[in-house]
């Protein structure tokens, strides 16, 4: 079995990766500063994980965590397009400088491969669908620009220093452990929790914008395939399902699962938001034998069940008090 280091392992996607790696019998280390990651995400398997509480913007102190590591899964980032518009400098420091520090630590440690979590946002508003890796990037936000810059550093470290790197461009990942309480919460956990509490949801735009919503286990699969296969070094790959659904369509599906209507308020679109997004996943399929395992509807049901169970447990805890 191998030694994996999940950078940002207390986050939503990172903690799902940690869980999957432990299930496969790997040794797992985690780096997280808990700026956006949550300790409760690691709680179910905390005893099985070696945790390094570090900030990747500080290069000093990373060496110990990387010593003896086979594979690095770099998930750490300040997420959210709106956050990056409010704080472009902070986003740059974590998402670009932090990535560079991790690459340098991985190079020094001689890791076998580093897989970087990139983003579909780098494609921008190019109307052509589906999005292919050969398209010219056109970032529309500091977040997207930072992800593209970090991708470029990953390629350079492969070409110049021989560090095998693979970039995965995530498309709207959702699932258990995603934080609905954040100011910058993603739309699916936000809508699910609003529906469960019978609160009104805010839809930016007319709701006809579409996304290639990708259940988290599909992204976990893509990471493990990319890490353990020497192919694809120096490349970037779309990690998604290759389909798309509108926000209105997603809400209708969620109402069916919930069993009642969800109140909606439509407001002006947000700056930096992309109208439509859908991935061509051919390259990922051909290079790593990737195949999405969980459909959007099945993923939405699983995510709903997770947040419903969470709400019921919270209610029981409050009633005991």
VOSEVO-980677 format. One record per residue (C-alpha): residue number from 1; residue in one letter; chain; y, z, x. Coordinates in Angstrom, 3 decimals. Last residue first. Example, Ala and Ser with C-alpha at 12.3 -4.5 7.8 and 13.67 -1.06 7.14 Angstrom:
[2,'s','A',[-1.060,7.140,13.670]];
[1,'a','A',[-4.500,7.800,12.300]];
//
This chain:
[321,'x','A',[19.368,25.983,-30.423]];
[320,'x','A',[16.092,24.695,-31.815]];
[319,'x','A',[18.018,22.307,-34.115]];
[318,'x','A',[19.892,20.873,-31.114]];
[317,'x','A',[16.666,20.166,-29.229]];
[316,'x','A',[15.112,18.548,-32.301]];
[315,'x','A',[18.166,16.279,-32.745]];
[314,'x','A',[18.063,15.293,-29.085]];
[313,'x','A',[14.359,14.469,-29.415]];
[312,'x','A',[15.079,12.344,-32.508]];
[311,'x','A',[17.868,10.474,-30.712]];
[310,'x','A',[15.649,9.752,-27.692]];
[309,'x','A',[12.852,8.533,-29.954]];
[308,'x','A',[15.277,6.174,-31.687]];
[307,'x','A',[16.584,5.031,-28.305]];
[306,'x','A',[13.088,4.160,-27.052]];
[305,'x','A',[11.987,2.578,-30.341]];
[304,'x','A',[15.076,0.332,-30.314]];
[303,'x','A',[14.317,-0.729,-26.747]];
[302,'x','A',[10.721,-1.547,-27.647]];
[301,'x','A',[11.816,-3.525,-30.723]];
[300,'x','A',[14.440,-5.427,-28.698]];
[299,'x','A',[11.860,-6.210,-26.028]];
[298,'x','A',[9.417,-7.563,-28.629]];
[297,'x','A',[12.169,-9.726,-30.122]];
[296,'x','A',[13.325,-10.977,-26.720]];
[295,'x','A',[9.826,-11.836,-25.552]];
[294,'x','A',[7.967,-9.738,-22.966]];
[293,'x','A',[5.801,-11.273,-20.225]];
[292,'x','A',[8.206,-13.801,-18.718]];
[291,'x','A',[6.233,-15.983,-16.276]];
[290,'x','A',[6.764,-16.006,-12.520]];
[289,'x','A',[4.382,-17.965,-10.305]];
[288,'x','A',[6.652,-17.131,-7.320]];
[287,'x','A',[8.126,-20.457,-6.226]];
[286,'x','A',[7.352,-22.636,-9.256]];
[285,'x','A',[8.291,-20.041,-11.861]];
[284,'x','A',[11.432,-18.933,-10.048]];
[283,'x','A',[12.541,-22.567,-9.655]];
[282,'x','A',[11.793,-23.411,-13.294]];
[281,'x','A',[13.811,-20.496,-14.693]];
[280,'x','A',[16.638,-22.589,-16.177]];
[279,'x','A',[18.841,-19.849,-17.490]];
[278,'x','A',[21.025,-19.575,-20.571]];
[277,'x','A',[24.585,-18.336,-20.915]];
[276,'x','A',[27.316,-19.104,-23.400]];
[275,'x','A',[30.948,-18.063,-23.911]];
[274,'x','A',[31.486,-16.224,-20.581]];
[273,'x','A',[33.650,-13.087,-20.700]];
[272,'x','A',[36.342,-12.829,-18.013]];
[271,'x','A',[39.085,-11.756,-20.397]];
[270,'x','A',[37.730,-10.119,-23.549]];
[269,'x','A',[37.414,-12.085,-26.798]];
[268,'x','A',[39.677,-11.035,-29.704]];
[267,'x','A',[38.236,-8.656,-32.304]];
[266,'x','A',[35.418,-8.702,-34.865]];
[265,'x','A',[34.540,-5.383,-36.504]];
[264,'x','A',[30.953,-4.940,-37.667]];
[263,'x','A',[29.039,-2.557,-39.921]];
[262,'x','A',[25.298,-2.674,-39.309]];
[261,'x','A',[23.159,-3.516,-42.320]];
[260,'x','A',[19.923,-1.664,-43.040]];
[259,'x','A',[16.236,-1.614,-42.135]];
[258,'x','A',[16.738,-0.843,-38.472]];
[257,'x','A',[14.338,-3.584,-37.301]];
[256,'x','A',[15.883,-6.132,-39.694]];
[255,'x','A',[19.390,-4.987,-38.754]];
[254,'x','A',[18.468,-5.513,-35.083]];
[253,'x','A',[17.407,-9.075,-35.775]];
[252,'x','A',[20.677,-9.750,-37.604]];
[251,'x','A',[22.607,-8.173,-34.722]];
[250,'x','A',[20.811,-10.394,-32.216]];
[249,'x','A',[21.626,-13.464,-34.280]];
[248,'x','A',[25.280,-12.450,-34.471]];
[247,'x','A',[25.312,-11.893,-30.706]];
[246,'x','A',[23.884,-15.385,-30.300]];
[245,'x','A',[20.438,-15.974,-28.815]];
[244,'x','A',[19.299,-17.714,-25.653]];
[243,'x','A',[16.108,-18.840,-23.924]];
[242,'x','A',[14.978,-19.312,-20.320]];
[241,'x','A',[13.512,-15.816,-20.048]];
[240,'x','A',[15.573,-14.522,-17.125]];
[239,'x','A',[15.655,-14.219,-13.351]];
[238,'x','A',[17.518,-17.247,-11.934]];
[237,'x','A',[16.724,-17.716,-8.264]];
[236,'x','A',[18.681,-17.600,-5.008]];
[235,'x','A',[17.210,-18.567,-1.641]];
[234,'x','A',[17.228,-17.298,1.948]];
[233,'x','A',[13.534,-16.468,1.822]];
[232,'x','A',[11.914,-18.100,-1.215]];
[231,'x','A',[8.349,-17.768,-0.015]];
[230,'x','A',[7.183,-14.688,1.904]];
[229,'x','A',[5.751,-13.276,-1.330]];
[228,'x','A',[5.684,-9.488,-1.793]];
[227,'x','A',[9.366,-9.053,-2.486]];
[226,'x','A',[9.835,-12.042,-4.803]];
[225,'x','A',[6.834,-11.158,-6.970]];
[224,'x','A',[7.905,-7.525,-7.164]];
[223,'x','A',[11.471,-8.397,-8.106]];
[222,'x','A',[10.476,-10.997,-10.725]];
[221,'x','A',[8.092,-8.536,-12.397]];
[220,'x','A',[10.816,-5.906,-12.615]];
[219,'x','A',[13.109,-8.536,-14.140]];
[218,'x','A',[10.533,-9.278,-16.834]];
[217,'x','A',[10.056,-5.536,-17.397]];
[216,'x','A',[13.793,-5.229,-18.108]];
[215,'x','A',[13.890,-7.448,-21.177]];
[214,'x','A',[16.079,-10.489,-20.608]];
[213,'x','A',[18.826,-11.583,-23.003]];
[212,'x','A',[19.701,-15.220,-22.286]];
[211,'x','A',[23.075,-14.922,-24.000]];
[210,'x','A',[25.034,-16.650,-26.725]];
[209,'x','A',[28.622,-16.533,-28.001]];
[208,'x','A',[28.577,-16.927,-31.771]];
[207,'x','A',[29.792,-13.400,-32.339]];
[206,'x','A',[33.289,-14.547,-33.302]];
[205,'x','A',[35.007,-12.997,-30.304]];
[204,'x','A',[34.432,-9.449,-29.050]];
[203,'x','A',[32.149,-7.684,-31.515]];
[202,'x','A',[32.920,-4.026,-32.144]];
[201,'x','A',[30.204,-1.983,-33.820]];
[200,'x','A',[30.707,0.395,-36.742]];
[199,'x','A',[28.660,3.586,-36.711]];
[198,'x','A',[25.523,4.353,-38.714]];
[197,'x','A',[24.118,6.667,-36.015]];
[196,'x','A',[21.019,4.498,-35.442]];
[195,'x','A',[23.113,1.342,-35.746]];
[194,'x','A',[25.657,2.556,-33.197]];
[193,'x','A',[22.806,3.496,-30.857]];
[192,'x','A',[21.287,0.031,-31.162]];
[191,'x','A',[24.631,-1.785,-30.837]];
[190,'x','A',[25.600,0.051,-27.634]];
[189,'x','A',[22.100,-0.270,-26.167]];
[188,'x','A',[22.324,-4.052,-26.805]];
[187,'x','A',[25.951,-4.654,-25.748]];
[186,'x','A',[26.014,-3.216,-22.275]];
[185,'x','A',[28.002,-0.010,-21.809]];
[184,'x','A',[31.275,-0.165,-19.890]];
[183,'x','A',[32.744,3.120,-21.141]];
[182,'x','A',[29.253,4.502,-20.629]];
[181,'x','A',[27.449,6.186,-23.504]];
[180,'x','A',[24.882,3.451,-24.124]];
[179,'x','A',[23.198,3.953,-20.714]];
[178,'x','A',[20.178,1.709,-20.158]];
[177,'x','A',[17.131,3.940,-19.722]];
[176,'x','A',[14.886,1.668,-21.841]];
[175,'x','A',[15.737,-2.046,-22.085]];
[174,'x','A',[18.293,-4.739,-21.376]];
[173,'x','A',[19.007,-7.387,-18.724]];
[172,'x','A',[21.749,-9.885,-19.463]];
[171,'x','A',[20.711,-12.703,-17.076]];
[170,'x','A',[19.896,-11.519,-13.570]];
[169,'x','A',[20.431,-13.848,-10.613]];
[168,'x','A',[17.732,-12.842,-8.152]];
[167,'x','A',[18.615,-13.165,-4.467]];
[166,'x','A',[15.866,-13.366,-1.830]];
[165,'x','A',[16.232,-12.128,1.730]];
[164,'x','A',[14.056,-12.493,4.833]];
[163,'x','A',[16.004,-11.106,7.818]];
[162,'x','A',[15.985,-13.808,10.511]];
[161,'x','A',[19.324,-12.749,11.993]];
[160,'x','A',[21.431,-15.885,11.538]];
[159,'x','A',[19.707,-17.698,8.681]];
[158,'x','A',[18.406,-14.677,6.770]];
[157,'x','A',[21.493,-12.557,7.328]];
[156,'x','A',[23.644,-15.524,6.330]];
[155,'x','A',[21.736,-16.000,3.064]];
[154,'x','A',[22.158,-12.325,2.136]];
[153,'x','A',[25.849,-12.468,3.097]];
[152,'x','A',[26.310,-15.416,0.737]];
[151,'x','A',[24.622,-13.523,-2.083]];
[150,'x','A',[27.051,-10.635,-1.491]];
[149,'x','A',[30.007,-13.024,-1.797]];
[148,'x','A',[28.585,-14.440,-5.038]];
[147,'x','A',[28.079,-10.939,-6.436]];
[146,'x','A',[31.629,-10.025,-5.463]];
[145,'x','A',[33.100,-13.074,-7.188]];
[144,'x','A',[31.162,-12.231,-10.348]];
[143,'x','A',[32.497,-8.665,-10.391]];
[142,'x','A',[36.028,-9.824,-9.529]];
[141,'x','A',[35.893,-12.021,-12.639]];
[140,'x','A',[35.626,-15.702,-13.632]];
[139,'x','A',[33.219,-16.859,-10.919]];
[138,'x','A',[32.679,-20.651,-10.678]];
[137,'x','A',[29.439,-21.336,-8.793]];
[136,'x','A',[28.567,-25.015,-8.237]];
[135,'x','A',[25.279,-25.695,-9.998]];
[134,'x','A',[22.120,-26.064,-7.903]];
[133,'x','A',[20.703,-22.759,-9.169]];
[132,'x','A',[20.545,-24.164,-12.667]];
[131,'x','A',[22.258,-22.822,-15.786]];
[130,'x','A',[20.807,-24.240,-18.996]];
[129,'x','A',[23.209,-25.399,-20.187]];
[128,'x','A',[26.399,-27.081,-18.965]];
[127,'x','A',[29.576,-25.447,-20.261]];
[126,'x','A',[30.616,-24.106,-16.824]];
[125,'x','A',[32.292,-20.848,-17.867]];
[124,'x','A',[31.303,-18.770,-14.853]];
[123,'x','A',[28.128,-19.518,-12.910]];
[122,'x','A',[28.573,-16.319,-10.841]];
[121,'x','A',[28.092,-14.272,-14.021]];
[120,'x','A',[24.345,-14.963,-13.856]];
[119,'x','A',[24.141,-11.983,-11.536]];
[118,'x','A',[22.701,-10.848,-8.212]];
[117,'x','A',[20.169,-8.101,-7.563]];
[116,'x','A',[19.108,-8.538,-3.936]];
[115,'x','A',[15.514,-8.619,-2.683]];
[114,'x','A',[15.072,-7.604,0.957]];
[113,'x','A',[11.987,-8.577,2.942]];
[112,'x','A',[9.740,-7.400,5.802]];
[111,'x','A',[12.076,-4.649,6.970]];
[110,'x','A',[13.007,-4.622,10.667]];
[109,'x','A',[14.885,-1.313,10.573]];
[108,'x','A',[18.026,-2.780,12.174]];
[107,'x','A',[17.983,-5.716,9.770]];
[106,'x','A',[17.549,-3.428,6.765]];
[105,'x','A',[20.441,-1.218,7.916]];
[104,'x','A',[22.648,-4.287,8.391]];
[103,'x','A',[21.712,-5.664,4.984]];
[102,'x','A',[22.427,-2.288,3.364]];
[101,'x','A',[25.855,-2.085,4.994]];
[100,'x','A',[26.648,-5.651,3.889]];
[99,'x','A',[25.625,-4.833,0.328]];
[98,'x','A',[27.944,-1.820,0.329]];
[97,'x','A',[30.826,-3.928,1.609]];
[96,'x','A',[30.216,-6.466,-1.174]];
[95,'x','A',[29.219,-4.609,-4.346]];
[94,'x','A',[30.497,-1.138,-3.494]];
[93,'x','A',[33.756,-1.946,-1.750]];
[92,'x','A',[34.452,-5.024,-3.873]];
[91,'x','A',[34.072,-3.121,-7.150]];
[90,'x','A',[36.425,-0.416,-5.917]];
[89,'x','A',[38.997,-3.054,-4.985]];
[88,'x','A',[38.696,-4.974,-8.265]];
[87,'x','A',[39.249,-1.881,-10.447]];
[86,'x','A',[40.382,-2.819,-13.960]];
[85,'x','A',[39.020,-6.380,-13.762]];
[84,'x','A',[35.863,-5.049,-12.125]];
[83,'x','A',[35.365,-2.530,-14.937]];
[82,'x','A',[35.682,-5.309,-17.535]];
[81,'x','A',[33.026,-7.417,-15.737]];
[80,'x','A',[30.525,-4.574,-15.630]];
[79,'x','A',[28.391,-3.071,-12.875]];
[78,'x','A',[29.357,-1.059,-9.794]];
[77,'x','A',[26.336,-1.927,-7.719]];
[76,'x','A',[23.044,-0.616,-6.348]];
[75,'x','A',[20.013,-2.779,-7.162]];
[74,'x','A',[18.885,-3.688,-3.641]];
[73,'x','A',[15.083,-3.769,-3.566]];
[72,'x','A',[14.066,-3.179,0.059]];
[71,'x','A',[10.543,-3.875,1.325]];
[70,'x','A',[8.485,-2.584,4.254]];
[69,'x','A',[10.329,0.652,5.064]];
[68,'x','A',[9.447,2.571,8.257]];
[67,'x','A',[12.990,3.934,8.773]];
[66,'x','A',[15.287,2.697,6.007]];
[65,'x','A',[16.135,6.114,4.524]];
[64,'x','A',[16.909,7.606,7.938]];
[63,'x','A',[19.256,4.766,8.883]];
[62,'x','A',[21.568,5.100,5.851]];
[61,'x','A',[23.576,8.044,7.170]];
[60,'x','A',[26.493,6.117,8.616]];
[59,'x','A',[27.053,2.891,6.711]];
[58,'x','A',[29.238,4.577,4.089]];
[57,'x','A',[29.797,2.139,1.202]];
[56,'x','A',[26.092,2.614,0.495]];
[55,'x','A',[26.740,6.145,-0.751]];
[54,'x','A',[23.773,8.435,-0.067]];
[53,'x','A',[21.573,10.915,-1.901]];
[52,'x','A',[18.244,10.063,-0.303]];
[51,'x','A',[15.339,10.712,-2.659]];
[50,'x','A',[11.680,10.606,-1.656]];
[49,'x','A',[9.813,9.880,-4.871]];
[48,'x','A',[6.587,11.329,-6.306]];
[47,'x','A',[8.100,14.682,-7.337]];
[46,'x','A',[10.936,12.904,-9.181]];
[45,'x','A',[8.529,10.970,-11.390]];
[44,'x','A',[9.656,11.859,-14.924]];
[43,'x','A',[13.095,13.036,-13.635]];
[42,'x','A',[14.168,9.744,-12.076]];
[41,'x','A',[16.177,8.467,-15.044]];
[40,'x','A',[17.365,12.040,-15.683]];
[39,'x','A',[19.255,11.944,-12.387]];
[38,'x','A',[21.495,9.156,-13.649]];
[37,'x','A',[22.801,6.120,-11.776]];
[36,'x','A',[26.474,5.194,-12.264]];
[35,'x','A',[28.103,7.250,-9.518]];
[34,'x','A',[24.750,8.893,-8.839]];
[33,'x','A',[24.980,8.326,-5.054]];
[32,'x','A',[21.585,6.626,-4.982]];
[31,'x','A',[18.979,5.742,-2.363]];
[30,'x','A',[15.367,5.915,-3.466]];
[29,'x','A',[12.094,5.959,-1.567]];
[28,'x','A',[8.767,4.834,-2.983]];
[27,'x','A',[5.254,4.785,-1.528]];
[26,'x','A',[3.236,2.214,-3.466]];
[25,'x','A',[0.352,2.973,-5.830]];
[24,'x','A',[0.939,0.244,-8.394]];
[23,'x','A',[2.101,2.776,-11.003]];
[22,'x','A',[4.536,4.096,-8.395]];
[21,'x','A',[6.034,0.623,-8.006]];
[20,'x','A',[6.422,0.176,-11.776]];
[19,'x','A',[8.198,3.532,-12.175]];
[18,'x','A',[10.570,2.857,-9.277]];
[17,'x','A',[11.394,-0.586,-10.670]];
[16,'x','A',[12.231,0.929,-14.068]];
[15,'x','A',[14.407,3.457,-12.235]];
[14,'x','A',[16.283,0.659,-10.456]];
[13,'x','A',[16.884,-1.329,-13.642]];
[12,'x','A',[18.668,1.547,-15.398]];
[11,'x','A',[20.052,3.283,-12.335]];
[10,'x','A',[18.454,6.086,-10.346]];
[9,'x','A',[16.937,3.604,-7.880]];
[8,'x','A',[20.282,2.262,-6.677]];
[7,'x','A',[18.698,1.147,-3.420]];
[6,'x','A',[14.958,1.041,-4.091]];
[5,'x','A',[13.135,1.472,-0.782]];
[4,'x','A',[9.514,0.399,-0.865]];
[3,'x','A',[6.725,1.489,1.503]];
[2,'x','A',[3.597,-0.614,1.062]];
[1,'x','A',[0.000,0.000,0.000]];
//
